[in-house]
Structure formats: C-alpha cells, structure tokens
Amino acid sequence: LILACCTACETVIDVPLEAGPTQLSVEATITDQPGPQQIRLSLTQGYLDNSPDKPALGAEIGMLDDSNRLYRFFDADNNGTY
C-alpha cells in the first residue's frame, strides 16, 4: 500500500507560446517632492526570453504639472533611463 502511494504518473505538457508584438514598457517614480525623478523605458520580450531588457532609446518625454509647467526628461547615458 505504501509503495502504491509513493508512485505517480507524470505527463509532460508542452505549451507553445507564440511571440506577440513588442510593446513599450514604462516604469516611473514621480513625486511632488524635490529631487531626481526617473522614468525607465524598455521593450517587452517573450515570456521565456531571459535576456536583459532592451532599452527604448531616443524618446522625447515631457510631463505637465497642475500649473501646466512642462518638465522634460532626457536619456543622458543612452540606456533607457530618463
């Protein structure tokens, strides 16, 4: 009886994951406190793709506050962090 409980059947299910379209991913920390604010842009990749994120380069980012004052963000290091 113990031997019967310790054995099990196993079925491997291979699910094909289709590669979808690449999309823009935005990660940001924006506050009303003085100091650096940061926006990181990258491109999405497949679920099983373990390579490093691909940064989105060459973007123009601007944000308006409640007073319609424009704040521009630049990627000085050309690494996707604005």
Secondary structure in CASP SS format (residue, H / E / C, confidence):
PFRMAT SS
TARGET T0000
AUTHOR 0000-0000-0000
METHOD secondary structure of the structure
MODEL  1
L C 1.00
I H 1.00
L H 1.00
A H 1.00
C H 1.00
C H 1.00
T C 1.00
A C 1.00
C C 1.00
E C 1.00
T C 1.00
V C 1.00
I C 1.00
D C 1.00
V C 1.00
P C 1.00
L C 1.00
E C 1.00
A C 1.00
G C 1.00
P C 1.00
T C 1.00
Q C 1.00
L E 1.00
S E 1.00
V E 1.00
E E 1.00
A E 1.00
T E 1.00
I C 1.00
T C 1.00
D C 1.00
Q C 1.00
P C 1.00
G C 1.00
P C 1.00
Q C 1.00
Q E 1.00
I E 1.00
R E 1.00
L E 1.00
S E 1.00
L E 1.00
T C 1.00
Q C 1.00
G C 1.00
Y C 1.00
L C 1.00
D C 1.00
N C 1.00
S C 1.00
P C 1.00
D C 1.00
K E 1.00
P E 1.00
A C 1.00
L C 1.00
G C 1.00
A C 1.00
E C 1.00
I E 1.00
G E 1.00
M E 1.00
L E 1.00
D C 1.00
D C 1.00
S C 1.00
N C 1.00
R C 1.00
L E 1.00
Y E 1.00
R E 1.00
F E 1.00
F C 1.00
D C 1.00
A C 1.00
D C 1.00
N C 1.00
N C 1.00
G C 1.00
T E 1.00
Y C 1.00
END
